[in-house]
Amino acid sequence: MMRTWLSRLPIVVLFAASHAIAAPPEKGQTFQAPGATLYLEVLGAAAGPPLVVVNGGPGFDHSYEHVAMPGVASAWEVLARTRRVALYDQRGVGRAGALKPGQSCTLADQIDDLDAVRARLGADKIDLLGHSWGGYLVMAYAARHPEHIRHLIMVDSAAPKWADTVFLFKDVFPEGQERSDQLAFADAMGDPAATVAGTREYFHWLFYAPEKRDAFLSQVDPKVFNKAVNESIDHDLARFDLWPELPKFKFPTLVITGRYDINVAPSVAYKMHKAIAGSQFVVFERSGHLPFFEEPEPFVRALEAFLGGAR
């Protein structure tokens, strides 16, 4: 969710704009959805509705979800001990393969792709979680397909109206923002060194704990970010306002934020919670934009309590 030097437009180019995560070996596979080739990875094999995790971006793959502190299982691996956890690469990014010339990449396409993932899993109902830009996508999916939602979870999500997302970068890291601003022109001209330098600057703003930040940064290297996908979706999202849809949500909903998330201010999550009758609101007090990474054990406990624990 990055509205900084990189383009000024995309608000959810989640923390890794031009970086791929050095993740464990993938065990998923590609499949042909109606409008695109997608990549799906499933952790765990328990029966029952799967937990489908929608990563941030747009234009970024799901590999950052695998990052964990050394010697610690990721939140998703722990959750997969009692349920299936599905992660996928959205169209045009990562192992899903590049967009073909003229191929559409809009919010409607992303909703259809997510529904194709649900169908691929053979599940009529799913537990659906979205992080950052993924939070916006799961809200849009839930508005279009409420019949398929068992539980809905938004984690440090973009605002239901894209432009309503509150960034605190310039207020908390003014010197870093200035350094990033100085890279904007070179990045716009296609200078990869500027892109990498600006992204590394941005990474430093997303964590509560310096040791967690450093561990995360040690597991990334300059590799994957699809700017065309990002710009296509970002342009399309300007047309929509999901705020009126939130009061219609009748399924159990959990809204999560990191107390020190400056990428999406916690006030955004709180307003979303207030707009959804009966929703739960959880704040992780020692997290920035990635509570599942910074506080994996309490994050798992919160999700298990909300989803109903082992089945």
C-alpha positions in Angstrom: 0.0 0.0 0.0 2.5 2.4 -1.2 1.7 6.0 -2.1 5.3 7.3 -2.0 8.0 8.0 -4.5 7.2 4.9 -6.5 4.3 6.2 -8.5 2.2 8.5 -6.2 -0.8 6.5 -7.3 -0.9 2.9 -5.9 -1.8 3.0 -2.3 -1.5 -0.7 -1.6 1.7 -1.7 -3.4 2.2 -3.5 -0.2 5.7 -3.2 1.4 7.6 -5.1 -1.3 7.0 -3.1 -4.5 10.1 -4.3 -6.4 11.1 -7.2 -4.2 10.3 -10.9 -4.1 10.6 -12.8 -0.9 13.1 -15.6 -0.5 10.3 -18.1 0.5 10.4 -21.8 1.2 10.0 -24.0 -1.9 6.5 -23.6 -3.3 4.2 -26.7 -3.5 1.4 -25.2 -5.6 0.5 -25.3 -9.2 -1.0 -23.1 -11.9 -4.5 -23.6 -13.2 -6.6 -22.0 -15.9 -9.3 -19.7 -14.6 -11.9 -18.4 -17.1 -10.0 -15.2 -17.7 -6.4 -15.9 -16.6 -3.8 -18.4 -15.5 -3.5 -18.3 -11.7 -1.2 -20.0 -9.2 -2.6 -21.7 -6.1 -0.7 -23.1 -3.1 -2.6 -25.0 -0.4 -1.2 -25.6 3.0 -2.8 -28.3 5.2 -5.3 -30.9 4.3 -8.1 -30.7 7.0 -11.7 -31.0 5.9 -14.1 -28.1 6.0 -14.1 -24.6 4.5 -10.7 -23.4 3.6 -9.1 -20.1 4.7 -8.3 -18.2 1.5 -5.6 -15.5 2.0 -5.5 -12.6 -0.5 -2.2 -10.8 -0.5 -1.4 -7.1 -0.9 -0.2 -5.2 -3.9 -1.6 -4.8 -6.5 1.1 -6.2 -8.7 2.8 -8.3 -6.0 2.7 -12.1 -5.5 1.9 -14.0 -2.3 5.5 -15.0 -1.5 5.9 -12.5 1.4 3.3 -14.4 3.3 5.9 -17.1 3.8 8.4 -14.9 5.6 8.8 -15.6 9.3 11.4 -15.0 12.0 14.2 -17.6 12.0 13.1 -20.8 13.6 9.4 -19.8 13.8 6.6 -21.2 11.7 4.6 -18.6 9.8 1.1 -17.8 11.0 -0.3 -19.6 7.9 1.7 -22.7 8.6 0.4 -22.9 12.1 -3.2 -22.3 11.0 -2.8 -25.0 8.4 -2.5 -27.6 11.1 -6.2 -27.5 11.7 -7.6 -26.2 8.3 -6.7 -25.7 4.7 -5.0 -22.4 4.0 -5.0 -21.3 0.4 -2.7 -18.7 -1.0 -2.6 -17.6 -4.7 -0.8 -15.4 -7.1 -3.2 -12.9 -8.7 -3.3 -12.5 -12.5 -0.2 -11.1 -14.1 2.1 -11.5 -11.1 4.5 -14.2 -9.7 3.9 -17.7 -10.9 0.6 -16.8 -12.4 2.6 -15.5 -15.4 2.6 -12.2 -17.2 -0.5 -10.6 -18.6 -0.9 -11.2 -22.3 -1.1 -8.2 -24.7 -4.5 -6.6 -24.3 -5.5 -8.8 -21.4 -7.9 -7.0 -18.9 -6.8 -6.5 -15.3 -9.6 -4.7 -13.4 -11.3 -5.1 -10.1 -14.0 -7.2 -11.7 -11.4 -9.5 -13.1 -9.8 -9.9 -9.7 -13.2 -10.7 -8.2 -13.8 -13.3 -10.9 -10.3 -14.8 -10.3 -10.9 -15.1 -6.6 -14.1 -16.9 -7.3 -12.2 -19.2 -9.6 -9.9 -20.0 -6.7 -12.9 -20.8 -4.5 -14.3 -23.1 -7.2 -10.9 -24.8 -7.6 -10.8 -25.5 -3.9 -14.2 -27.2 -4.3 -15.7 -25.0 -1.5 -19.2 -23.5 -1.6 -18.3 -21.3 1.4 -14.9 -20.0 2.4 -13.2 -18.1 5.2 -11.7 -15.1 3.4 -8.8 -13.0 4.6 -7.3 -10.0 2.8 -4.2 -8.0 3.7 -3.6 -4.4 2.5 -4.8 -4.2 -1.1 -6.1 -7.7 -0.5 -8.4 -6.3 2.2 -10.1 -4.1 -0.4 -10.4 -7.1 -2.8 -12.1 -9.3 -0.2 -14.5 -6.5 0.6 -15.4 -6.2 -3.0 -15.7 -10.0 -3.4 -17.9 -10.2 -0.3 -20.2 -7.5 -1.7 -20.6 -9.4 -5.0 -20.7 -13.0 -3.6 -22.0 -12.9 0.0 -23.4 -16.4 -0.5 -19.9 -17.8 -0.5 -18.6 -16.1 2.7 -18.5 -18.0 6.0 -16.1 -15.5 7.8 -14.5 -12.3 6.5 -11.2 -10.9 7.8 -9.5 -7.7 6.8 -5.9 -7.1 8.0 -4.5 -3.6 7.7 -6.8 -3.1 4.8 -7.0 -0.3 2.4 -10.1 1.9 2.8 -13.3 0.9 1.1 -12.9 4.0 -1.0 -9.3 3.8 -2.4 -8.6 7.5 -1.9 -9.8 7.4 1.8 -6.7 5.4 2.9 -4.7 7.4 5.4 -1.0 7.4 5.1 1.3 8.7 7.9 4.6 8.4 6.0 5.4 12.1 5.8 4.4 12.7 9.4 6.4 9.8 11.0 9.4 9.6 8.6 9.7 13.0 7.1 13.4 12.6 6.4 12.8 9.2 4.7 9.9 10.6 2.7 12.2 13.3 1.5 14.8 10.8 0.4 12.2 8.8 -1.4 10.8 11.9 -3.1 14.2 12.6 -4.5 14.1 9.2 -6.3 10.7 9.7 -7.9 11.9 11.2 -11.2 14.6 8.6 -11.7 12.1 5.8 -10.9 9.6 7.2 -13.4 12.4 7.2 -16.0 12.9 3.5 -15.5 16.0 3.6 -13.3 16.0 0.2 -11.5 18.6 1.4 -9.0 16.2 4.2 -7.9 13.3 1.8 -7.6 15.3 -0.6 -5.4 16.7 2.3 -3.2 13.3 3.8 -2.8 11.7 0.5 -1.9 14.3 -0.3 0.6 13.6 3.1 2.2 9.9 2.3 2.3 10.5 -1.1 3.8 12.0 0.5 6.9 8.7 2.3 7.6 6.5 -0.8 8.0 7.5 -2.4 11.3 7.1 -1.8 15.0 10.2 -3.7 16.0 13.7 -3.0 14.4 14.7 -6.7 14.8 11.6 -7.8 13.0 12.2 -5.3 10.3 15.8 -6.5 9.8 14.8 -10.1 9.7 12.2 -9.4 7.1 14.7 -7.3 5.0 17.3 -10.1 5.2 14.8 -12.4 3.4 14.1 -10.2 0.4 16.0 -9.5 -2.8 15.1 -7.2 -5.8 13.0 -9.3 -8.1 9.2 -9.1 -8.7 6.8 -6.3 -9.0 4.5 -5.8 -11.9 4.0 -2.1 -12.4 1.5 -2.5 -15.3 -0.8 -4.6 -13.1 -0.5 -2.1 -10.3 -1.3 0.8 -12.5 -4.2 -1.0 -14.3 -5.9 -1.9 -11.0 -5.2 1.4 -9.3 -6.8 3.3 -12.2 -9.9 1.1 -12.1 -10.3 1.4 -8.3 -10.8 5.1 -8.6 -14.3 4.4 -9.9 -15.6 2.6 -6.8 -16.8 3.4 -3.3 -17.4 0.3 -1.1 -18.5 2.2 2.0 -22.2 1.7 1.2 -21.6 -2.1 0.9 -20.2 -2.6 4.4 -23.5 -2.2 6.3 -24.9 -5.0 4.1 -22.4 -7.6 5.4 -24.3 -10.1 7.5 -21.6 -12.7 8.0 -19.1 -12.7 10.9 -16.4 -10.1 10.2 -13.1 -9.4 11.9 -11.2 -6.1 11.3 -7.5 -6.2 12.3 -4.9 -3.5 12.5 -1.4 -3.0 13.7 -1.2 -0.1 16.3 1.8 1.3 14.5 0.8 0.8 10.9 1.7 4.0 9.1 0.9 2.5 5.7 -2.8 2.4 6.6 -3.6 4.4 9.7 -5.5 2.4 12.3 -8.3 4.9 12.1 -9.2 3.4 8.7 -9.7 0.0 10.3 -11.8 1.4 13.1 -14.1 3.2 10.7 -14.6 0.0 8.8 -15.4 -1.9 12.0 -18.0 0.7 12.9 -19.6 0.5 9.5 -20.1 -3.3 9.8 -22.7 -4.2 12.4 -21.5 -6.9 14.8 -18.0 -6.9 13.5 -15.0 -7.5 15.8 -12.0 -5.2 16.0 -8.6 -6.3 17.1 -5.5 -4.2 17.5 -2.0 -5.7 17.6 0.0 -3.4 19.9 3.4 -4.4 18.8 2.9 -4.4 15.0 3.0 -2.2 12.0 1.6 -3.2 8.7 2.3 -6.9 9.1 0.9 -8.3 12.4 0.9 -11.9 11.1 4.7 -11.5 10.8 5.5 -9.3 13.9 3.1 -11.1 16.3 2.4 -14.5 14.8 1.3 -16.3 17.9 -1.3 -13.8 19.1 -2.4 -13.4 15.5 -3.1 -17.1 15.2 -4.9 -17.1 18.5 -7.1 -14.2 17.3 -8.0 -16.0 14.1 -8.6 -19.4 15.7 -10.9 -17.7 18.3 -12.8 -16.0 15.5 -12.9 -18.9 13.1 -13.9 -21.4 15.8 -10.6 -23.2 16.4 -9.7 -26.7 15.3 -12.5 -28.6 13.4 
